[in-house]
Amino acid sequence: MQGGRFLVTGSDARYFPLLQELITSIRRLPEFTGLALACVDGGLTPGQIRALQAQGIPVSPPHIPAGIPPRALRQRPSLAIGLSKLWLDRLFPEAGTILWLDADAWVQEASALELLFSAAETQRPAIGVIAELFTHKPFRVRWTPFGLAQIRSILYKNASLARLPRSIQRQVGVRPTLNGGIFSLARQAPHWEVLRHWQKRVLRHGKIFASDQLSIGLCVYADHMEAAFLPGTCNYMGPWYFDPQRNRICQHLWPHHPAGIIHLAGHDDMRLDLKATTEVMLLQGGAPTGRKQLMNLRYASLQKTAAL
């Protein structure tokens, strides 16, 4: 559908099972049965590409910006996915609003998708703020003599590696990280060119991995472009609570509503193994029981739990 909503993801061959789970989690939602889906190829096999095309999902070659050493992508072809995220308006010119979901995410509640799309349709990037996640240490701090503290945030670290000016490092270093794994943006929004400006600058000296995330942070914090910051339910990465009665992964904040989009970032073992587990707090009647159990949080695992 010309000018409509598009949901785009990307995958290599290893993550193909996760990609299929993401697709299934979306297509089961009555509100999004007709949603256009597409995939960026980050190292899929020919058979996997044919399988996606048979499901009506076009597969696009990645966009590789000029100057990227070929050997870097030969060793890790999936890096091309992160590079492509800031070129989605060019890769999918038929789209009106583009929602990106990493393949290690899956959708539990349709309302989270609607929030992402509707926020982006205001011509601002819709994105989650990692600082909303509960943590005792939102930043790593290195204490120096005389009681001085050196902040070691993700944005500060990556801006330093990219050799950005000290003033920019300080400007973004104390700001919450904007997670590049889930975001949405209208194709006609002015942010795309600014994002690519920062990508080009970051890639001169910085790492390819997470360059997209740093570029998003620089667009918002250094250039002061407007963004729509979304609640954690749109990009939920824990702490993990589970309601057995509803068979729902829930948010840690009271009253423990079901999380909208489950993002398994950081769970490397679970992303590749349905037998891998993590500790989950159990709920009963909407309240924590104080009891925990080990669970696998992938979509396929939750469907097996529901069938028992």
C-alpha positions in Angstrom: 0.0 0.0 0.0 1.6 3.2 -1.2 2.3 5.7 1.6 1.0 3.3 4.3 2.5 1.8 7.5 5.5 -0.5 7.1 7.2 -2.7 9.7 10.8 -3.5 8.9 13.2 -5.8 10.6 16.5 -7.4 9.7 18.2 -10.8 10.2 21.1 -13.0 9.5 20.8 -16.8 9.1 21.3 -17.5 12.9 18.4 -15.2 13.9 16.0 -16.6 11.3 14.0 -18.6 13.9 13.6 -15.4 16.0 12.5 -13.5 12.8 9.8 -16.1 12.2 8.6 -15.8 15.7 8.4 -12.0 15.4 6.4 -12.3 12.2 4.0 -14.8 13.8 3.6 -12.6 16.9 2.5 -9.7 14.6 0.3 -11.6 12.2 -1.8 -13.1 15.0 -3.0 -9.6 16.0 -6.4 -8.8 14.4 -5.5 -5.1 14.4 -2.4 -5.6 12.2 -3.3 -8.5 9.9 -2.8 -6.3 6.8 0.3 -4.6 8.0 3.1 -4.6 5.4 6.2 -6.4 6.6 9.7 -6.2 5.1 13.2 -7.5 6.0 16.7 -6.3 5.5 19.1 -9.1 4.5 22.0 -9.2 7.0 23.3 -12.7 6.0 20.2 -14.8 5.3 20.6 -18.0 3.2 18.9 -18.2 -0.2 16.4 -20.7 1.2 15.5 -18.3 4.0 15.0 -15.5 1.6 12.7 -17.6 -0.5 10.8 -18.6 2.6 10.1 -15.0 3.5 9.1 -14.1 0.0 6.7 -17.0 0.0 5.1 -15.3 3.0 4.7 -12.1 1.1 7.6 -10.4 2.9 10.1 -8.6 0.5 13.8 -8.9 1.4 15.9 -5.9 0.7 19.7 -5.9 0.3 21.3 -3.7 3.0 22.6 -0.2 2.4 26.3 0.0 2.9 27.6 3.6 3.3 30.7 4.5 1.4 34.0 3.9 3.2 33.0 0.8 5.1 35.8 -1.8 4.9 34.5 -4.9 3.0 36.4 -7.2 5.5 34.4 -5.9 8.4 31.1 -7.1 6.8 32.7 -10.3 5.6 33.5 -11.2 9.2 30.1 -10.0 10.5 27.6 -9.5 7.7 24.8 -8.7 10.3 26.5 -5.3 11.0 25.0 -4.2 7.7 21.6 -4.3 9.4 22.6 -1.5 11.8 24.1 0.5 9.0 20.8 0.2 7.0 18.5 1.4 9.8 19.2 5.1 9.0 18.4 4.5 5.3 15.0 2.9 5.6 13.3 5.8 3.9 15.5 5.2 0.8 15.2 1.4 1.0 11.4 1.5 1.2 10.2 4.6 -0.7 6.7 3.2 -0.9 6.3 3.5 2.9 4.5 6.3 4.7 5.5 5.5 8.2 8.3 3.0 9.0 8.6 1.1 12.2 11.8 -0.8 12.9 11.9 -3.8 15.2 15.1 -5.8 15.8 14.6 -9.5 15.1 15.2 -10.4 18.7 11.9 -8.6 19.7 8.4 -9.9 19.5 5.0 -8.3 20.0 2.7 -9.2 22.9 0.2 -6.4 22.8 -1.1 -4.6 19.7 -1.4 -1.3 21.6 2.4 -0.9 21.6 2.6 -1.1 17.8 -0.2 1.5 17.6 1.7 3.8 19.9 4.9 3.6 17.8 3.1 4.2 14.6 0.8 7.0 15.8 3.7 8.9 17.5 5.8 8.7 14.4 3.0 10.1 12.3 3.5 13.4 14.1 6.8 13.7 12.1 9.0 12.9 15.1 11.0 9.7 15.7 9.2 7.5 18.3 11.7 5.8 20.5 12.1 4.2 23.9 14.4 5.6 26.6 16.6 3.0 28.3 16.6 5.0 31.5 13.1 4.0 32.2 14.3 0.5 32.9 14.7 -0.2 36.6 18.4 -0.3 37.5 20.3 0.5 40.6 23.1 1.9 38.4 21.8 3.9 35.4 25.4 4.9 34.6 28.8 3.3 35.4 30.8 5.7 37.4 34.5 5.7 37.9 35.5 7.4 41.1 38.8 9.3 40.9 40.9 10.9 43.7 39.4 13.9 45.6 35.9 12.5 45.2 35.6 13.3 41.5 33.4 11.0 39.4 33.9 10.0 35.8 30.6 8.9 34.1 30.9 5.9 31.8 27.6 5.9 29.9 27.0 4.1 26.6 26.6 7.4 24.7 29.8 8.8 26.3 31.8 5.7 25.5 30.7 5.5 21.9 31.0 9.3 21.3 34.6 9.1 22.7 35.5 6.1 20.4 34.1 8.1 17.5 36.5 11.0 18.5 33.7 13.5 18.6 34.5 16.9 20.2 34.7 16.8 24.0 31.8 19.3 24.2 29.6 16.8 22.4 30.8 13.9 24.5 29.8 15.8 27.6 26.5 16.9 26.1 25.3 13.4 25.3 27.2 11.5 27.9 24.8 12.3 30.7 21.6 11.8 28.7 19.6 8.6 28.6 20.4 6.1 25.8 17.8 6.0 23.1 17.5 2.3 22.1 18.1 1.8 18.3 16.5 -1.6 18.3 12.9 -0.3 18.2 11.9 3.0 16.7 9.6 4.5 14.1 9.7 7.6 11.9 7.6 9.0 9.0 9.4 8.7 5.7 9.0 12.4 5.0 10.3 13.5 8.4 13.4 15.8 8.3 15.3 13.6 10.7 16.6 11.1 8.2 19.2 13.4 6.6 20.4 14.5 10.1 20.7 10.9 11.2 22.8 10.1 8.1 25.0 13.2 8.7 25.9 11.8 12.1 26.3 8.3 10.9 28.9 9.5 8.4 30.7 11.4 11.1 30.6 8.6 13.6 31.8 6.0 11.1 35.0 7.9 10.4 36.6 6.6 13.6 33.9 4.9 15.6 32.6 1.3 15.7 30.0 0.1 13.2 28.2 -1.7 15.9 25.8 0.7 17.7 26.7 3.6 15.3 23.0 3.8 14.5 22.1 4.2 18.2 24.7 6.9 18.7 23.5 8.8 15.6 20.0 8.8 17.0 21.2 10.2 20.3 23.2 12.9 18.5 20.3 13.9 16.3 18.1 14.4 19.4 20.5 15.7 22.0 23.2 17.5 20.0 20.9 18.9 17.2 17.9 19.3 19.5 15.5 17.7 17.0 12.1 16.8 18.5 11.4 13.2 19.4 8.5 11.3 20.9 9.7 9.4 23.9 7.6 6.3 24.5 7.0 4.3 27.7 9.0 1.2 28.4 6.2 -1.1 27.4 7.1 -0.4 23.7 10.6 -1.8 24.2 10.5 -3.9 27.3 13.9 -5.4 28.4 13.1 -6.3 32.0 13.0 -6.8 34.9 10.9 -9.8 34.1 7.5 -10.5 35.8 5.1 -13.2 34.6 1.4 -13.7 35.2 0.6 -17.4 34.7 -3.2 -16.9 34.7 -2.9 -14.5 31.7 0.2 -16.1 30.2 1.7 -12.7 29.9 5.1 -11.2 30.5 4.4 -8.1 32.6 6.1 -4.8 33.5 7.9 -4.4 36.7 6.1 -1.1 37.5 2.9 -1.3 39.4 0.2 -2.3 38.5 2.2 -4.8 36.4 0.4 -4.4 33.1 1.4 -6.8 30.3 4.5 -5.6 28.4 3.8 -4.5 24.8 6.9 -5.5 22.9 9.4 -7.9 24.4 13.0 -7.2 23.4 15.6 -9.9 24.3 18.6 -7.6 23.9 21.4 -8.9 26.1 20.0 -12.4 26.3 22.5 -13.9 23.9 21.9 -17.5 25.0 18.1 -17.3 24.8 18.1 -15.7 21.4 19.7 -18.9 20.0 18.3 -21.6 22.3 14.7 -22.2 23.4 16.1 -24.1 26.4 18.0 -21.2 27.8 16.2 -19.5 30.8 16.3 -16.4 33.0 14.8 -15.8 36.4 11.3 -14.4 36.4 9.1 -13.0 39.3 5.7 -14.7 39.4 2.5 -12.7 39.8 -0.8 -13.8 41.3 -3.9 -11.6 41.2 -1.7 -8.8 39.7 0.7 -8.7 42.7 4.2 -10.2 43.1 4.2 -13.5 45.0 7.8 -13.3 46.1 8.4 -16.6 44.2 10.6 -16.8 41.1 11.0 -19.4 38.4 13.3 -19.9 35.4 11.7 -19.2 32.1 12.5 -18.8 28.4 11.0 -15.5 27.2 10.8 -16.2 23.5 7.5 -16.1 21.7 7.6 -19.7 20.8 8.2 -20.7 24.4 5.3 -18.7 25.6 3.0 -20.3 23.1 4.1 -23.7 24.4 3.3 -22.6 27.9 -0.2 -21.5 26.9 -0.8 -24.8 25.3 -0.1 -26.8 28.5 
